[in-house]
């Protein structure tokens, strides 16, 4: 027979490419065929010629059309056809058609195929050849009564098998008579779709079985070799997942027996070309039972090639040309076929193991495969940009690993799988990695039910795919903008990039942190009392930006500065960097974890004490929490990195502070029990807050165990003269060091600080120059300069301060959207008494309500509300209550007199009602009875500590509740404490984090504004792991309302598609099942509706089949999860559906 000149491959994907490679190595031209739906498949472009087939037939039917394939073979001048595996590879009619057309079929003869390709007739051949078989029926007819009788004769459990084809298509386990008919019909439909023939038979199911197969090659001269065996026991849905050669559990005697049985069957029919004889091995008896012959090349042929050195596909072609086995294989005899080492193959598929292995489809956005010694890849349409459709098999690539020992081969495979990076579609890689590490697999004790009976195989961490998530976020912000910056001022185009000052010391000098760690909190307090210099706390990282930039400063800008603080400003007493509003804002608006912020700052600034603001029984929230929640939060904050806890109560009620203070003291950290200052010591019309009042409270805090006395002037109301009086009195009456905090809203804060310093205050708060003044703290550099040659010289290097201030100045420029409109200090603060941290936020609220032009009315209303409430301390959360009421009064045109008038109905804000109920505690002297009665009516307020009446939180139940919301996310104690403080805010954060990844690593400009074409940025997502991102181009809006963004990620092209929310999409979408609606049955996967088994109004039981979905030639039944009546059916047979589309509604 003449050598072939041109070979047509009647297949697609991976196997088509595999055949082309073998043909090319033999010097032959290749012809590909492709369906319309497959026109971008890689096999088309690997061939010398490619032709479209099956116009209008459908994606699978095109490849099953014998006339079409013969037409193209004649058109192209092909003199041979290789069928690959699947599709028409086992169809004898196709062999006949080739012969009739004068084209050589590369495979067995049609007669042989009819004898062996049909599993039922193959059993007869095995019996004739003296090979053991499993009890089974003949080919099933259409009479289900007869089928039931045949099934009963053999006995359940049974396995339905398709007579034609393989790959698990059409196979169904049948455990009892009740499910017989349903499973037979399902299997027939699947076999018909996959092979064009629905014939099948029933076979006795061996419960504890292994699947082994023998590779056969036979030539036209009567010679047959076996190439030893493969183990294919690791299966899922009867499809092989991992294949090995040789089978590692067989003894030499068992191997010889098995291969002899396989060869005997093929000799009985004078087998030609490649084939595989499959057996079940009963693990208990060690016996082998013939299953079937696959008269074609197998998917897993690669492992045999690796351990024998014989190219099976090449041999197929040469055998079909009439070459002998010795010529086709290079091996002189069966004796010379040797095993060399061990190999295993894993199939990388687009299946989601966590969702019942439902095939995924879509565009592959990233594809990076493995390589290295002993690794072989056989891939199909697997590359960046490839579109995986719902029409074909889910296989992306086959990975084959070879090594000298089974253990080394497994380790090599594990390494290779970990090298893969596939994004855009789900894959089974993590599942296979888990499988390879399982003790049952490693010990060779697995059966064909290994996957089905080993649920822990599904306990694996999904790859985080952080880079893709970050690109998605950047694309989203680039196209649709950030909700926090839309419509607001943008940073100047020439805003400079922040540059951290050079470090003045190679190793951070010793600081207050070492004093605390080595000698304890009391030693810190004693040290403070012994210092002549004025100690300074820098508030830039907490109250500075909270007051000036609406708390929107991101962690990355703080963390970058931390090493410079440690090296250049080690003389600082502390750095306030945590607590207050920064906690929830981090989760709520900045999409980052406040705990990670604290950890990272602590790590990079190991020598200076970190400080937080703790709202006592309110934690870092706006309500009272159970005592055990406050205690747990303090414990975790201390463990994560807080050294100084400034504890205050929003109404100055020491009783409400004790639980938090006790928790701080127990943690071994510094407890700064804090007085909140309000009013004016010298105002005779404000007798409530006198010198005696503050001294009395200070003594209560001292008695409660405070190490340091905090004096918190949150609104900047303390004037210089009054500061001198207050500090002097406190120093005389209380033996604690005093730490003073104020705001510069009035412009007089530096004078107040200096007066306090003269009176003996031990430490003061200040903000770096470029983030100081106005509603922030007084200017740190100016305080240092003012005391430079004074006996209370701070000891801080003013040059280092200015360098740090230059950094913060550049940082601040990128937060232009959050700047307040306050251009200068304002004495109006003495009227409204708003805390500096509230001022900018309340202005933003007024703007959102359309009250920006009436700000001075809001300020006056704020003052009126304060007096109406009894002249209370105003600091979070009590200040928020006053602000809520003031905004309501101005927006509704209400005066204080009207609010207090019993005859005027007023709908009070919830926060006011909550406070009057006593849920924030009690101010000195309580709230005025008139306002309490107006707000609460006949309801009696709680006059005791709120936490006293709150049940302890059930931590175990709450942990379980959180885990149930995110079953695939692992939460630590820090996360849990975030959930305790803000359940909804935290869960929203986790949802966004799962979608967008660690966006905290992005530069601030890009976090808020996305990227521009040609822009390049770096993002370090882990130590030593940095993403290099370049935005190459941005497309126009498509007809579907999408914008495509073209990135380079670490030099590799990536494309992200984002819906432009400003555009109106022209594509009508199917209705979606509502999440959490038990009456909605949604599609678990994309695909095509094969059958609908119910009708509107029909009553169904739980477990009844509603419909079936076909995807990638695999049919899945959708069953009812409840008893009920069908209200509506939203699909029909043939409907194209996407995941989560609404299928059925119940009444």
N, C-alpha and C positions, 0 to 999 in steps of 0.2 A: 504494500500500500504506500502511495506517495505521501511525503510529509505535508502537513497542513501549511498553508500560506497565510490563512486568515481565520481567526477563531472569534465567533460571536459568543458573548456571555449572556445567557438568558436569565439574568438575575440583576440584582442591584446592591448598592451599599458595600459593606466590608468584603463579602465573598467575591463580588464581581472584581473588586480591586485586587484581591489575592490571586484570582485566576489570571488577570491581566499581567501581573508581575511575573508569574511562572511562564506565561506565553512569550512575554517580551524577552525573558532570559534565553528562550529557545529560538529567538529571532523571528517570531511570528507577529503579524499585525493583529490588532484587536478591534472588535466592534462592540459598542455598548448600545443598550436600548434603555429608554426611560419613558415614564408616563408624564403627562402634563404636570401633575402634582409633585413630580420628582425632578423637575427640570434643573434644579440647582444642586442636585446630589453630586457628590464629588466623583463618583464612578464614571459619570458621563464625560467628565473632563480629563480623566486619566486614560481614556481609550484613544486609539488612533482615529476612530470614527464613532459617531453616536447618532442614533436615529430615534425619533419620537414614535411611540406606538400607542394603539388603543384610544384614538381620538373619541372622546365622549363616553368611554367605557367605565371610567372610575379608576381610582388609584391602584387597587389590587387586581381588578379584573383585566387591566391592560397587560399585566405581567403573566396572567393565566391564559391569554389568548394565543393558542397555538397558531392559527392562521396568520396573525400579525407578526409573530416571531419568524415564521418561515418566510413571510413576505420580505422582511428586512434582511434576513440571511441571503435570500436570492438577490435582492437589490444591491447589497454591499459586496456580493461575491464571496461570502464566507464559505469555507469548505468543511467547517466543523462547528459544532455548538456545544459549549460547556454549560450545564444547567445550574452549577453551584449547589446550594442546599435549599430546602424549602421550595415553595412555589411549584414548578413543574418537574422538579428533579426526580420525583419518584412516579411519574405518570407514564405508563407504557404507551399510551396513545401518542404522546409527544415523540417517543422514540420511533414509533411507526411513521409519524409524519415526517420526521427527519430522513428516515430511510427512503421513503417515497419521493422526497424532494432531492435525493442524491447527496445529502449532507450527512456527514458522520456525527453521530451522537457520542459524546465523550462520557461513557458510562456503561453500565451493563446492557445486555440485550433485552429487548422487550419481553421475550419469553421468561427470562430469568427474573425480570422485574415483576412480572405477573405472578411468578412463583413465590417471590420473597418480599416484594414491595408491599403487597397486601398482607397485613399481619396475620390474618386468619389463614390464608393459604400457606404462609411461611411456617405456621405451626405444623401443618401436615408434612412439610418437607423435613422439619426437625424430627418429627416422630419417625419418618421413614429412615432418617439418618441415624437413629438411635440416640438422639439428644433429648434429655429430660425437658418437659414443658410444664407450665402451670395449668391447672384445670381451667377451661374457658369454654364459652359458647361458640357457635358458628356466627357468621355475620348476621346481625340482627335484622329482622324484617320490620314491617310496619304494624304488626299485630301486637299490641301491648299486653294482651292476655298471654300470648305465647312467650313474650319476653319475660313476663313475671314468672312463668313456669320454669323457663330455662335458668333464671336467676336463683330460684328456690332450689333447684337441683344441685347447683354448685355451692350455694350458701353465702350469706353475707359475712364480712364486707367484700365488696366487689370493686373493680376498677373498670370504668368505661374507657375504651381506647379507640381512636380513629384507625380505620384500616389503612388509610393513605396518609403519608406525611408524618411529621414528628414535631419536636420542639415543645411537647406538652399540649399542643393544640387539640382540642376535642376530648381531652382526658378529663374525667371526673371521678372522684371517689364516691362510692354509693354505700352508705353505712346500713341502710335498712330499706324495706320494701316501700315505705311511705314516700321516699324521695326518688324512687326509681324513675318514674316517668318524667318528672321535671328535669332530672339530671341528664337523662338520655336525650331529651329534646334540646337542652342547652348545648350539650356536646356536639350534637349533629349540626346545629346552626354554626357553631364555631369552626368545626372541621370544614363545612361547606364554604365558609368565608375564607378560610386559610388555604385550602387545597382544591376547592371546586368539587369536592366529593365528601358527602356526609356519612359514608359507611362506617360502621363500628361494631365492636363486639365487647362482651363482658368477660373479665378474667378474675380469678380468685386473687384477693389482695393478701400478700404476705406482710404481716404487721412489722416485723423487725428485719428489714431487708437492706442489702447493699446493692448498688447498681454498678455493674462492671461490664465492660464491652471490649471486644477484640477487634483490632484493626486488621483488615484483609486487603491484599492486593493480588489480583489474578490476571494473567495475560491470555492472549488468544491461542497460546500453544499448550494449554493445559496445566501450566504451572501456577501454584498458589503459595504465597508467603503470608504468615501472620507477622504483624509488627508489634506483637505483645499487646498488653491490655491497658485500659484506662479506667480509673475510678471516677464515677460520675454520681456519687451518692448524695452530694450536697446539692439539693434541689429545692425549688420553691415553685409551687403551682405546676409541678412536674417539669419545670424548666431547669436545666442545669445552671448552677451558679459558679461552682468551682470544680474544675476537672484536673485530675492528676495522672501522671504516668511515671513509673508503673504504680499499680495499686499498692500502697505501702503496707497493707495488712496481710497480703498473701504470702504464704510460704512458697518456696520453690516448687514443691509438689503440686500445690493448688494452682500455681501459675501455669505449670505444664498441662494440668488437666483442663483448665479453662481454655487455654489457647488451642488445645487439641480439639475441644468441642466446637469452637468457632470455626476452625479450619475444616472440620468434618462436614459441617452443613454446606459450606461453600464448594467443597469438592464434590458433594452430591449433585450439585446443579451446574458444574463446570463454570464457576463464577469468573467473570471478567471485570477488570478495572477495580476501583476502590469501593469498599463496602465495610460496614461495621455490624458485627453480630453482638447483640445486647443480651445480657443475662441479669437475673436477680440472684443474689447470693443470700440464702437464709443464714443469718448470723448464728442462730442457735444450732443448726445442724451442719453448717459449712457446705451445704449442697448448692449446686448451680442449676438454675432453671432458665431455659431459653425464653426470651421475650419476643424479639423481632430482629429482622435484618434491615438496616438502613442502606439501600443500594445507591449510595452517593457518598460524597465527602461530608464529614461531620464538622460542625462548628468547632469542636475541640480537637481537630486533627493536629493542631499546632504542637500540643504537648508530646504527641508521638514523634513528630518530626524532630523535636528537640532532643529526645533521648535515644533515637535511632540514627539520626543524621540523614534520614531519607525524606526527600521532598515529595510528599504524596500527590500534590496537584500536578507537579511536573511529571510524575510517573503516570498519572491518569492520561495526560496528553500523549505521552510516548507510547503507552499501551494501546491507546485508540489508533495510533499510527501503525500498529502491528509489531512494535518492538517487544523483545522478550523482557521478562522481569529483571534479568541481569542487566540488560541495557537501560531499562527504565529506572532502576534503583541504584545501579553501580555495585550491587551485592550479588555474589556468585550463587549463593544458595541460602536456604532457610537457616542453616547452621551458622552462616556468617552474619545474620541479623543480630546485632548485639545491643544490649541496653547500656547506656552510658549516663549515669547520674539520675537526677530526679527533676521533674518539671511540673508546674501547675499553672493553670490558666484561670483568670478571673474575667468575668464579663462586666464591663462598665456600662451601665444602662441609665436611661433617663427615667428611672422609677424612684418613687418616694417610699422608702421602707417604713417611715412613720405613718404613712397613710395607705396601708394595705397594698403597697407596691404599685399604686396607681401610676400609670405612665404620665410623665410631664411632657409638655411641648412648649415651643417658643424659640427665641433666638439665643444662641450661645454668645454671650457677650465677651467671655474670656475662655480661652482653651490653651492650657499649658500641660503637656504630657510629660511622661517620665522617660528616662533613658539610662544608660550605664551598662556595665558588664552583666550579662546574663538576662537582659530584659529584651523582650520582643513585643512589638505592637502591631496589631492588625486592625486598622481603623477604617471606618466608612466616612460618612459626612460629619467629621468631627474637627472643627476648626473655628476660630473666632469669626463670628458673623454668620455661621451656618444656622439655618432655620430647621428645627426639628418639628416635623408635622405629626398630626395625630394618625396618619394613615398607615404607617409602617412600624416594623419592629423597633423596640426601644433601645437596641444595641448601639452604643457609640463606638466602642473600641474593645478589642480583646487584648489583655495583658498576659503575656506568658513569661514566667520566670524559670530559669534553669540554674541548678547548682549541683554540687557533688552529693549532697545529702538532702533528705526531705526537710530537715530543720533549716538548713541554709537557704533552700529554695523558698520556704515560707517567709523567712526574714527578708529575703531579697524582694519578694512580692510586696510585703508590708512597706518596705522602704519606697518602692516604686509608687504604690498607691498614695502614699503621703506626699509624693512630689506633684501629683496632679492638682491642677487648679481649673475647675470648670464652673463657670458662672452663667447665670441666665436661665438655667433649667436645673431641676432637682436631679441628683444622681444617687446611686446606691453605694458609693465608695466608702463612706463612713461605716455603713453596715458590714461591708465585706471586710474592712479592716478589723472590726470587732469580731467577726466570725473567725478570722485567721488567728486570733489570740485566745480563742475559747479553749479551755482544757479538753473538752470532748473532741474537738477537731485535732488538737495537737497530739492526743493520745490514740487517734485513729479508732475511736469507739463510736463514731457517728453512724447513723442510718439515713435512709431516704427521708425520714421524718424529722431529722435533726433541726431544721429551721422551724418547722411547725410546732415542735415541742420544746423549744428553748427560747422562752420570751426574753431572757436577759440579752440575747443577741441584739435586741432593739434598744437596749439601754446604752446609748452612745451620745457623745456630744456632737451636735451638728457643727460643721466648719463655720466659723463666724463670718467669713466673707466680708470682712470689715472694709476692704478697699472698695468693693462694689457698692456697699451701703453709703460710703462717704461720697462716691461719685454721684450716686442718686441724689443725695442731699444737695450737693453743689449744683447739680442740674436743676433740681426743683427750685432752689433759691434764685438761680440765674434766670430762669424762665418766669417764675411767679412772684419772686420777691419774698422777703422775710416779713411776716406779719407785724413784727415789732418795729420795723423801720419804714414800712410803706407810708408814703405821704409825709415823711419827716425829713428834716435837714440831713444832707449827706456830708460825709467827710470831704474836706477840700481835696481837689485833684492832686495837689502837690503835698499832701500829708505825708510826713516822713515815716519811715519804718522805725519802730522803737529799737534802740540799741542799748543793751544792758551794759552798765559801767564795768570797766575792767576790775578784776578782783585785786584788792590790795594785799591779800594774804593768801598763800598757797593752801593753808589749812585754816579753817575758821577758828579764831581765838576763843578761849573759854568765855562763857557768858552766863546769864542767869539760869539757863536750862541746866547747866551742870551743877549749879548751887542747889537747885530744886531736887535733881536726881540723887545727888550725893548726901544731902543733909535734910531734905524735907521742906514742907510748906512753912512750918513755923520758923525755920532758919531763914527763909526768904523774907518773912515779915520782920524778923529781928534785924536782918541785914539792911532792910529799907529804913528802919528807924535810926540806924547808925550812920546813914549816908548824909554828908553835907550837901553833895550835889543834888540838883533837881533831876529826878528820874523821868524819863520820857517813854511813853508808849506811842508807837506810830499806828494810826488808825486808817491809813490809806486803803488797805486791803479789805476793810469792812465798812466802817461808818463814813469814811471819806467818799467812796463812790456811792454808797447807799444814799447819802445826802445830796450829792451833786448829779449823779448819773442814774437815778432811779434803780440802784442796786444791780445794774446790768453789766458790771465788769466781769469778764470771763476768767476762768481759772488760769488759762495759759499765760495771760499777761501778769498774773501774780507769781506763778510758779517760775517763770523766766527770771523774775526779779529776786527771788528768794536767795540764791547763792550770793548775790551782791550784798544783800542785807547781812548775811552770815559773815562774810569776809570784811566788809567795809564799815558796818554799823553795829558791831557786836556789843557796844556799850548801851544799846537800847535796853530798857527794862523789859519790854514785851512788844510783840506785834499783834495787834488785833486783826484777825483774819477770818473769823468764823462767827456763826450764830446770827441772831437778829433776823432781819428779812433775807439775808443772803442764802439761808438754807433752802427755803421753798422756792425762791427765785431761780436758784441753780437748776432745780428740777423743772420748774414750771415754764420758764422762759429761755433758759440758756442751754437746755438739753444736756446737762452734765451732772455728775454725782458730787454733792458737797463733801461727802466723806473722802472721795478720792482727792479732792482739792486739799483737804486737811492733811491727808497722808503725804501728798507730794510736796506740800510746803514744809511739813515737818522733816521730811527726808533731806530737802535741800537747804534747810535752815536749822541745823541741829543744835545750835548754841544759844539761841534766843528763845525765851518763853513765848509760846503762842497763847493768844487770849480770845475768849469768846464772850458773847452777850447771851445770857440765859434768862428767859422770862419766868423764872421760878416754876410755879405750878402750870404755867402755859408752855413750858419747854421752849421750843422755837416756833410754836403755833400761835393761834389766836383764840384758844379756848382752854379750859381746864382739862387736864388729863388725869386718869387714875394715878395714884401714888406710885404704883409699880412701873408704870410707863415712864414717869419722870426719873425714877431711880435707874431704870435700865438705860435710858437715854444718856444720863450723866456717866454711868459706868462705861458705855461704849465710847462716848466722846473723849473721856480720859484715856482709855486704852488706845484710841486711834491717834491722839496727839494733842489734845487741849491741855495746857498747863495752868492757865488762870481762868477761872470762871467768875465773870461779873454777874452776880445773881441779883435780880431786882423784882419787885412786884409792881404792877401797873397802878396800884392804888396805895402803895407804901404800907401794905399790911404785912408785918413781919411773920405773923402766924401762917400766912400763905407761902412764905419763903422757906420754912424750916425743912420740909421734905427735901427740896432741892439742895439746900445748904448741907444737910446731913449727908446726902449722897456724895457731894463734892469732897467733904472732909474725909469720908470713908475711902474715897479713891486715892487719897494722898496728894491731891493737887491743891493749888492755892484757891481758897474760897474768899472771894471779895464780896462781902455782904454790902448791898448798895442802897443808899438813900437817893430818891428821886427829888430833885429840887423844883419847886414851883412858887409862884407868887413873888413877894418882895418883903424881905425882913423889915424894912423901914416904912412900909405902907400901913398907916394906922387903920385904913379901911379894910385890910385883909388880915384879920387877927388869927386866922386859922393856922397859918404856917409860920410859927415864931421860932426864935432861937431855942427856946425850951423844947419845942416840938421836935426839932432836928436832933438835939442832944439826947432826948429821951429815946428816940428811935435808934440812934447810934449805940446807946448802951444796950438796947435790946439785941441788936445785931452782934455786939461783942459777946453778950451772954449766950447767944446762939452758936458761938464758936467760930465766927468769922476771923480769918487771918488778917485781912485787909479791909478797911472801911472805904467803900466806893462812894463818891459824891457825884451823882449823875445829873448834870444840868442839861437835859436833853433838848431844851428850847433855846438855850443861851440867854436865860433871864437873870442869871446871877451877875450883879454889877460889881465893880471893883471894891467899893467900900464894904458892901455886904459880904463879899467873898472874904475879906480880911477878918471881919467880925466872926463869920461862921467857922472858918478854918481855925482861928485862934481858940474859939470856944470848944470845938471838937478836940483839938490837941490837948487842951487842958483837962477835959472831962473823960476822954477815952484813950486807952493805951494802945490803940491800933495805928499803923501807918495809914495815911489818907491818900487816896488816888482820885484825882479830880478830872472830870470829863465835862466839856462844854461845847457849844456851837457858836460860830461867829456870825450868826444871822444879823445881829445888830451892828457888827463891826467893832464891838468893844471887847471881844474875847481875849485878845492879848493883854490888855490892861487888867482884865480880871485874873488871868493866869499869873501875871507878875505880882498882883496883890496877894494872891493865894500863896505864891512862893515866898513872899516876904513874911507871911503869917505862919510859914512852916509846913505847907503841904509837901508831902513826900514825893509824889509822882503826878504827872499831868499827861493828858492825851493831846496829841497834835497830829496834823496831817502834813504829808510832804507838800512843799510850797505849791506845786502845780495842781494839786487836788485839795487845796485848803481854802478857807475863807467862805463868806456867805453862809449857806446852811451847813457847811462842813465844819471841821475843827479849825482852830487857829493855826497859823503858819508855823510849821516846825522850825524851819531855818531862821525865821525872825526871832522866835523864842530863844534859840541857841545863841544867836548874835546878841540879843538883849542881855543875856547873862554871861557873855563871853569872858568878861573880866570881873565878874561878880563872884562873891563867895559861893554862890549856888551854881557856878559854871557847870553845865551839863556834861562836859567831857566829850561831847560828840564832835566829830570832824565836820566842819561846815562845808568843806570841799566835797566830801563824800555825800553830804546831804544834797548839794546842788547837782551833783552828777546823777543822783537817784531821782531828783526832781525833774531833770531833763528827760530821763527815761519816761516818767509818768506823764510828762507833757506830751510826748509823742504818742503814748498810749491813749491819752484822753482825746486826742484829735480824731480817733477812729470811733468814738462814741458820740459824735455830734447829734445823732438822732435822739439822744436821751438827756441832752442839756436842758436845764430849766431856763425860763425866760428871765430869771432874777439876775439883773445886770449889776447890782450893787447892794451893799448892806441896807437893811431897812429897820427903822425903829418901830415899825408896825408890829414886830414880833412881840413887843411888850403889851400890845393890845390883844392879839389872838393867842399868844403863848403856844404856838404849834411847835412840836419837836422838829429839829432840823431834818431828820430822816423822813418825816411825814410831809413836809412842806412841798417838795417837788411832786410826790405821788398824789397829793390832794389837788394840786394844780392840774395834773394830768386828768384826774377824775372830773374836775370842773370843766375842762376842755371837752371831754367826751360827752358831757351833758349839755354842752352849748352855753356854759356859764363863764367862759374864760373872760369875757368883757365885764363880768360882774364880780370879779375876784375880790374886790374890797368889800362887797356885800357878804361874800362867803366868809371873809376874815372876821367881820363884825358878828356874823351869825355864830361863828365858832366860839367867840368870846361870850356871846349870850348863852349858848348852850352850856358852856363850862359853868357859868353862874347858876343856870337853871338846875344843873346836876349837883350843885352844892360846892362849887369851886374845888374840883378834884385834881389829883395828879393826872397829867396827860402824857402818857407814853404807851407804846404798843403793849396790849391791845386796847386800853381805855381811850387812847387818842383817836384810834380808828372809829370808835363808837361816837365820839364827839364830832368827828368829821362827817360820818354818815348822816347824823342828825342835821348838821349845818347845811349840807348839800340839799337834803330833802326840804328844809325850810325855805331856802332861797328858790329852789326850783318850783315849789308850790306857793310861794309868796306868803309864807306864814311868819308871824312875829312871835317873840317869846311869850308875850301876853296871850296870844291866841292859843299857843301850845299848852300853856298852863291853865287856860280857862276850861273848867269842867264841862261847859256847855258846847265847846267846839270839838267835834270828832276829829281825831288825828290817827292816821294809820302809821304807827311808829315802825322804823326799820327793825328787822329781826335782831340786829346787834344791840339795839337799845333795850329791847324786851329782855334779851339774854342777860345784859348787865344788871338791869333792875331786879331780875330774879335772884341776883346774888351769885351768878355763875362765874363772875370775875373776882368775887370777894367783896369786901366792904371798905369804903374810904373812912378817914377819921371822922367820927360823928355820924356815919351812915349817910345815905342819900336822903334828900328832903322828902318827907312823907307825901307832900302834894304831888310831886312828879312820879313817885312810886305808885300811888293810887291811880294816877291818870294813865300810866302805862300798863299796869297789871290789873286794874279793876279790883275784883274781890280776891284775886290770887295773892297768897302770902309769900313774901320773898324768903329765901334761905339766908339767915344771918350768920351761919357757921361757915367754916372753911369748906369750899366747894368739894375739894378732893375727899373730904371725910365721908361723903355720901355716894361717892362713885365706886362701883364694884371693881375689884382688881381685874385688869385685862387678862383674858385667858390666852397666854402666849402660844400654847400648843395649837389651840383652835385657830388663832389668827395666822400662825405660820402655815397651817394646812390650807386656810382660806387663800393666802397669797400663792402658795404652790399650785393650787387648783386653777388659779387664773392664768398662770404661766407654767404649764407642766414641763416645758422644755428649757426653762431658765433656772439656774441654780442661784439661790439667794443666800448671802451671808448675814451675820448679825448687823452689820452696818445697814444693809438694804432693809432688813426687818425693822430697824429703828426708824428709817425713813418712812416706811409704811405705817408704823404706829403714829407718827406725827401727822402725816398727810396721806391717807389711803388712796384717794382719787388722784391727787397730784402725782403720787409715786407710780401708780399703775399707768397713768397716762405717759409718764416719762419712760417707763419700761417699754410700752408699746412703741413709742417713737424711737427709742434706742434700738429695738429689734429691727426697725425699718431702716434707720439711717446710720447706725453704728456710732463709733466714738468721734462725733463731730467736735468734741472739746479740743481735739488736736489741731483743728484748722486755724489758720491765722484769722484774727478778729475781722478784718476787712472782708474776707471771703465767707466767713460764717454768716455775716449779716447781708452781704451783697452779691454772693456768688462769684463767678469768674468772667473775665472778658476774653475775647478771642486773642490768642497769642500769649496769654498770661501763664506763668509757671509758678507753682508753689510747692512747698515741702510740708509733709505732715508726719510726725513721728508718733506711731501708734503703739509702740512698745520700745523698750531700750534696745537700741541697735536695729530697729525695724522702722525705716522711713519710706514713706510713699513719695515719689516724685510725680507730680500731676501737672499736665499741660493741657489747656483748653485749645484745641486746634481750630475748631470752627463750630458755628451755631447755624442750624438751618432755618429756613422760613417755616411758617406754620403749614402743616399738611391739611388735606381736606378733612381728616379725622380729628383735627384740633391738636395734633402733636407737634412738638419741636424736637429735632434730633440734635444732640450735642456730641461732638466728636472729641474725645480726650485721648491723651497718651498717658498711660499709667506705667511708670517704671519702664518707659520706652515702648510699651506694647499698646496697640490701638484698642480703644474701647468706645462703644457707642451707647448712649443712654437716651431713651425716649421719654419725654415728659409731656403730660397733658397741659396745654396752656389754658388756664382757667378763665382767661378773658375771651377765649375763642369759643364759638358754638360748634360743637361737633355735629357732623351731618349723618353720622352712623347711628342707627337705632339699635339700642342694646336690649338683650333679653332681660326680663325682670329677674331680680336676684332674690334668693331666699333671705329673709330677715334673720340676722344673727340672734340667737336666743329665742326665736319664735318656734315653739314645739309643733305648731300646726303647719309649718313649712318644711317640705322635703327638698333639699338642694342637691345639685349634682356634685358628687365627690371628686369628679375629674372631667376633663374635656373629652369629647368624643361624639359619637353619633348614636341616637336612640335606635336600638334594634327592634324592640317590641314594647308595646304597652299592654300590661296584663289586667288593668282595671278600667272601670268606667266611672264617670261622674255619678255620684249618688250611691255607689257600691259600698257595702260594709265590709271592712277587712279586719283581720286579726294581726296581732303583733307577729312578725316573721313572714307574713305573706309577701310574695313577690309583687312589686308594683310595676316595674318595668326593667328592661335590660339595656345596658349601654355597651357599645363596642368601641374600643380604642386600641389602635395598634394591633388589630386582629385578635384582641383579647376581649372576651365578653364578660361583663360583670353584672350581677343581679342587684337591683336596688330593692331592699325589703322594707316593710313598714316597721317602724320602731314603736308602734302603739296600736291599740284597738281604736277603730274610729270609722267615720264615713267620709268618703272622698268628696270634697267640695268642688275642686276644679283640677283639671289636668292641663298643664301649660305646654306640653310637647306632643309630637306625633312621631310615629316611626319614620326614621330618616332625618329627623331634626338634628342640625348641628348645634352642639351645646358647649358652653365653657364651664369651668369649675364654679360652683356656687350658684349657677342658674337655677331658678325656681322650676321644679318639675311637677310636684303635686302639692295641693293644699288640702288639709283636712278641715272639717267643720268644727 
